């Protein structure tokens, strides 16, 4: 979106994870309470969701101000939180907000799948600076991440439809985060076997783009 600027990694992590941690803490405090506003009763989860929307928008705006850059996933997350969180608050129905992770993972899994059908790794477009891999490595990682995202979408649907709201909040806060961490840790062999030497990374990227 503009030139990237360096920012303290701890501050960046705090802005990215802070809203999620605050959402979880607020939910634990208000989960058993009912609030009457304008003659309508709202569960604590709905009130916490209402507060989470401006919080995620604020943290996203601060990240953009500090770094001069937002990833596609950050933009998509902010948009979907606003839309689905807003629907949950407006209609007083928590199901819309619980659907949000499903849609996020379906969108990104679907986009990666479209790229694969074209014989391309669209993952490479957004992660090449972090992980310089050869073409085969990117294709392997993209196939696995595509399947992983689709699996997370299914898992989220199963959890929110069959379990309590509290179980879903724990799953969203810790389960999804842990799953992503474990996934990338498990890809060590790809990173080792398909890593490009620093002096070859740029040349390979130029060749693949032709």
C-alpha positions as CSV (number, residue, x, y, z in Angstrom):
1,X,0.0,0.0,0.0
2,X,3.1,2.2,0.5
3,X,6.7,1.8,1.4
4,X,7.3,-0.4,4.4
5,X,8.9,1.0,7.5
6,X,10.5,-0.9,10.3
7,X,8.8,-1.0,13.7
8,X,9.6,-2.6,17.0
9,X,8.6,-6.3,16.6
10,X,7.1,-6.4,20.1
11,X,4.9,-3.4,19.4
12,X,3.8,-4.9,16.1
13,X,3.0,-8.2,17.8
14,X,1.1,-6.4,20.5
15,X,-1.0,-4.5,18.0
16,X,-1.7,-7.7,16.1
17,X,-2.6,-10.0,19.1
18,X,-3.7,-7.4,21.6
19,X,-7.3,-7.1,20.3
20,X,-7.7,-10.9,20.4
21,X,-6.3,-11.1,24.0
22,X,-8.6,-8.2,25.1
23,X,-11.6,-9.9,23.5
24,X,-10.9,-13.1,25.3
25,X,-10.4,-11.4,28.7
26,X,-13.5,-9.3,28.3
27,X,-15.6,-12.4,27.3
28,X,-14.5,-14.3,30.4
29,X,-15.6,-11.3,32.5
30,X,-18.9,-10.7,30.9
31,X,-19.9,-14.1,29.5
32,X,-22.6,-14.8,32.1
33,X,-24.1,-11.3,32.2
34,X,-27.2,-9.9,30.3
35,X,-27.4,-6.3,29.4
36,X,-30.6,-4.4,28.6
37,X,-30.1,-1.6,26.1
38,X,-33.0,0.2,24.6
39,X,-35.4,-2.4,25.8
40,X,-33.4,-5.3,24.2
41,X,-31.4,-7.9,26.1
42,X,-27.9,-8.6,24.9
43,X,-25.6,-11.3,26.1
44,X,-22.1,-10.4,27.2
45,X,-20.7,-12.0,24.0
46,X,-22.6,-9.5,21.8
47,X,-21.3,-6.6,23.9
48,X,-17.7,-7.8,23.7
49,X,-18.1,-8.2,19.9
50,X,-19.4,-4.7,19.6
51,X,-16.3,-3.4,21.5
52,X,-14.0,-5.6,19.4
53,X,-14.9,-4.0,16.1
54,X,-13.5,-0.5,16.8
55,X,-10.6,-2.1,18.6
56,X,-9.5,-4.1,15.6
57,X,-10.0,-1.2,13.3
58,X,-7.9,1.0,15.6
59,X,-5.0,-1.5,15.9
60,X,-5.1,-2.0,12.1
61,X,-4.9,1.8,11.5
62,X,-2.0,2.2,13.9
63,X,-0.2,-0.7,12.2
64,X,-0.6,1.0,8.8
65,X,0.5,4.4,10.3
66,X,3.6,2.8,11.8
67,X,4.7,0.4,9.1
68,X,3.2,2.1,6.0
69,X,1.9,-1.4,4.9
70,X,-0.9,-3.8,5.5
71,X,-1.1,-7.3,4.3
72,X,-4.1,-8.6,2.3
73,X,-5.0,-10.8,5.3
74,X,-4.9,-7.9,7.7
75,X,-7.2,-5.8,5.4
76,X,-9.6,-8.8,4.9
77,X,-9.7,-9.6,8.6
78,X,-10.6,-6.0,9.5
79,X,-13.3,-5.9,6.8
80,X,-14.9,-9.2,7.8
81,X,-14.8,-8.4,11.5
82,X,-16.6,-5.2,10.8
83,X,-19.2,-6.8,8.5
84,X,-19.9,-10.0,10.5
85,X,-19.4,-8.5,13.9
86,X,-21.7,-5.6,12.9
87,X,-24.4,-8.1,11.8
88,X,-24.1,-10.0,15.1
89,X,-24.6,-6.8,17.1
90,X,-27.3,-5.4,14.8
91,X,-29.3,-8.6,14.7
92,X,-28.4,-9.7,18.3
93,X,-27.2,-13.0,16.9
94,X,-23.8,-14.4,17.7
95,X,-23.8,-16.8,14.8
96,X,-22.6,-14.2,12.3
97,X,-19.4,-13.4,14.2
98,X,-18.7,-17.1,14.7
99,X,-18.9,-17.6,10.9
100,X,-16.2,-15.1,10.3
101,X,-13.1,-17.4,10.6
102,X,-14.9,-19.9,8.3
103,X,-15.2,-17.3,5.6
104,X,-11.6,-16.0,6.1
105,X,-10.1,-19.5,5.7
106,X,-12.4,-20.3,2.7
107,X,-11.4,-17.1,0.9
108,X,-7.7,-17.7,1.4
109,X,-7.8,-21.4,0.8
110,X,-9.9,-20.7,-2.4
111,X,-7.5,-18.1,-3.7
112,X,-4.5,-20.4,-3.2
113,X,-6.4,-23.1,-4.9
114,X,-7.1,-20.9,-7.9
115,X,-3.5,-20.1,-8.2
116,X,-2.6,-23.8,-8.0
117,X,-5.0,-24.5,-10.9
118,X,-3.1,-21.9,-12.9
119,X,0.2,-23.6,-12.0
120,X,1.2,-20.7,-9.8
121,X,1.9,-20.1,-6.1
122,X,0.1,-17.0,-5.1
123,X,1.4,-17.5,-1.6
124,X,4.8,-16.6,-3.0
125,X,3.5,-13.2,-3.9
126,X,3.0,-12.3,-0.2
127,X,5.6,-14.3,1.6
128,X,8.7,-14.5,-0.7
129,X,10.6,-11.8,1.3
130,X,10.2,-13.9,4.5
131,X,10.9,-17.3,3.0
132,X,13.0,-17.4,-0.2
133,X,12.2,-20.9,-1.7
134,X,12.6,-22.4,-5.2
135,X,9.5,-22.9,-7.4
136,X,8.9,-26.5,-6.3
137,X,9.1,-25.5,-2.6
138,X,6.5,-22.8,-3.1
139,X,4.2,-25.1,-4.9
140,X,4.4,-27.8,-2.1
141,X,3.9,-25.2,0.6
142,X,1.0,-23.7,-1.2
143,X,-0.8,-27.0,-1.7
144,X,-0.4,-27.9,1.9
145,X,-1.5,-24.4,3.2
146,X,-4.5,-24.5,0.8
147,X,-5.6,-27.8,2.3
148,X,-4.9,-26.6,5.8
149,X,-7.0,-23.5,5.4
150,X,-9.9,-25.5,4.1
151,X,-9.5,-27.9,7.0
152,X,-9.6,-24.9,9.5
153,X,-12.8,-23.7,7.9
154,X,-14.4,-27.1,8.4
155,X,-13.1,-27.3,12.0
156,X,-14.6,-23.8,12.8
157,X,-18.0,-24.8,11.4
158,X,-18.0,-28.0,13.4
159,X,-17.0,-26.3,16.7
160,X,-19.4,-23.3,16.6
161,X,-22.3,-25.4,15.5
162,X,-21.9,-28.2,18.0
163,X,-20.1,-26.7,21.0
164,X,-20.9,-23.9,23.5
165,X,-19.9,-20.3,22.9
166,X,-17.3,-20.6,25.6
167,X,-15.7,-23.6,23.8
168,X,-15.7,-21.7,20.5
169,X,-14.0,-18.6,22.1
170,X,-11.2,-20.9,23.5
171,X,-10.9,-22.6,20.1
172,X,-10.7,-19.2,18.2
173,X,-8.3,-17.6,20.7
174,X,-5.9,-20.5,21.3
175,X,-6.8,-23.4,19.0
176,X,-6.5,-21.6,15.6
177,X,-3.4,-19.7,16.7
178,X,-1.7,-22.9,17.9
179,X,-2.8,-24.8,14.7
180,X,-1.1,-22.2,12.5
181,X,2.1,-22.2,14.6
182,X,2.2,-26.0,14.5
183,X,1.6,-26.1,10.7
184,X,4.5,-23.9,9.9
185,X,6.8,-25.6,12.4
186,X,5.9,-28.9,10.6
187,X,7.1,-27.5,7.3
188,X,10.8,-27.5,8.3
189,X,11.7,-30.0,5.7
190,X,10.4,-27.8,2.9
191,X,12.2,-24.8,4.3
192,X,15.4,-26.8,4.5
193,X,15.3,-28.7,1.2
194,X,14.0,-25.9,-1.0
195,X,15.6,-22.8,0.5
196,X,17.4,-20.5,-2.0
197,X,20.8,-19.0,-1.3
198,X,20.6,-15.3,-0.7
199,X,22.3,-14.4,-3.9
200,X,20.0,-16.6,-5.9
201,X,16.6,-15.5,-4.4
202,X,16.2,-12.4,-6.6
203,X,17.2,-14.2,-9.8
204,X,14.8,-17.1,-9.2
205,X,11.9,-14.7,-8.4
206,X,12.6,-12.8,-11.6
207,X,12.7,-16.0,-13.7
208,X,9.5,-17.3,-12.2
209,X,7.6,-14.1,-13.0
210,X,8.4,-14.3,-16.7
